[in-house]
C-alpha cells in the first residue's frame, strides 16, 4: 500500500519539494512544504506542471479523491513568506494514493533551460560596451570592423 511518504518522494524528485509538516489520517493527508529554487525557475516550473497534472486528474469523472492546492502565508524573522499546502481527501487514502502518485509522475518536465554566460577567450569583459554602457546602438553609431579595432586600441 502506498503511503504519504511515497507521494512526497515523487514531489521531491520532480520539483525539489521539501516537506515541513505532514499530517496523515485514514481519510486525509495534509502536506506543508517548500519548493527549493536555488536561483533557478526549473523546480518551480516543474512544481506548477505537476500540480496542474494532479488537478487535471482530479477533474476526471469518478475520481475518488479531492485535492486542495494552496499557499499558506506566515511571518518568519520579520518577513512574510509562504509554503505550499496540499490537502488530499478521500475514503481509504492508502488505496487512493497510487492514482495521485501516477498523476504526479505523468506530468511533463519543464523544457525551460538556464543559460550561463561564458566569456570568450581573447575577449575582454566590456568588449561590447559603448560609452553609454550598452552593447547596441543605432546604425552608424556603433563602430564595426577596422573602426572598432582602432577604438579598442585607444583611438577614437
N, C-alpha and C positions, 0 to 999 in steps of 0.2 A: 504494500500500500504506500502511496505517495504521502509525503509529509511537507509541511510548510518549508522546511529547510531545502527540499528538492527544488521548489519554486525559487527560493532565494538564490540558490546556486546558479540557476539559469539567468536570473536577473543580474547577478554579479558578473557572470562570464560574458554576457552580451552587452551590458551597459555600465559596468563598473559600479553597480549598486552596492551600498554598504548599509545593512540594517542597523538601526539604533534601538528599536523596540519591536518585539514580536509578541502578540497575544493570540493564543490559539484555543479554540473550543470545538465542540463537535459540529457546530453549525456556522462558525465564523472564524476568519483569520484576519487579524489587523497587523499590518506591517508598516512601520515608520522608518524611513531611512533617507539617505542622500545619494546622489549620483556624483561620483568623483570626476571632475572635468580636467583638472591639471592643465588649465590654459588652452585646451582644445575643445572643439564643439562636437567631436565624433561620438563621445559617450552620451551626451545629451540628445544628439540626433538619433542614436540607436535606442535610447530610452523612449523617446516620443514615438518612434516607429513601432516599438514593442507594445506600448500602451495602446496605440491605435489598433494593432492586431488583436489584442485582448478585448478591446471594446467592440471590435467588429465581430469577434466570435460570440460575445455576449448577446449581440443583436439577432443572432440566428434563431429561428423558431425552435422551441423545445429546449433551449439552453437551460440547464438545471441550476445554474449559479448566477449571481449578480455581483458586479464589482463597482466600487466607488473609488475613482482615482482622483486625488486632490492634493493640494499643497496645504501644509499646516505651518502657519507663520508664528514665530515666537521671538522673544528678545534674548540675546546671549551676549554678554560682555558689552552692553550698551548699544548693540547693533540689532537691527531687525533681520532675521534670517528665516529660511524656510526648509522644510523637509517634505519629501513625497510621502503620501499616505495611501495605502491600498487597503480597502475593506472588502473582503470577499465573503459572500454569504450563500449558503445552500445547505440542504439537508444531507448529512453524511459527507463532510468535507474531504475525508481521505479518499473517497471513491470519485469525487469531482475534480480533484487536483490534476490528474493526468490530462484532462481536456484543457485545463488552464495552462499547464506547462507546455503542451503541444502548441497552443496558440502563441505563447511567448517565443518558442523555438521557431515557429513558422514565419515570424516577422522578418522582413528584409533587413539587410545591413546597410547602413548609410554609405552612400557612394562618394560622399564629400571627402576630399583629400586635403591634408595640411601640407603646405609648401614651406620650405625653408630657403631663404635667400643665401646663396653661397657666392663669395667674392671670386671673380675670375682671376686666374693667375696673370700677373703683369699689370692689372688694373688697380688704380688707387681708389680709395674709399669714395671720394667725391667725383668720380670720373664723369658723371652725367650732370652734375650740378652747375647751374648757371649763376649769375650774380644774385638773382632773387632766391636761390636755393632749390629751384625746381629743375628737373632734367628735360623739360619740354618747353617749347615756345612757338611763337608764330613763324611762319615761313619767312626766311630772310633774316630772322633774328637769332637763330641758333647756328653757331659755327659748325660746319661739317667739313670732312675731307682735310686737305692741307691746312686750311684756316684753323680748324680745331686743333690740329697737332701744334701749330705755331702758338696758339693760345695756351696750350698745356705746358709749353716750354717757357712761358713767362711773357711772351709778346702779346700785344693786343691790337 
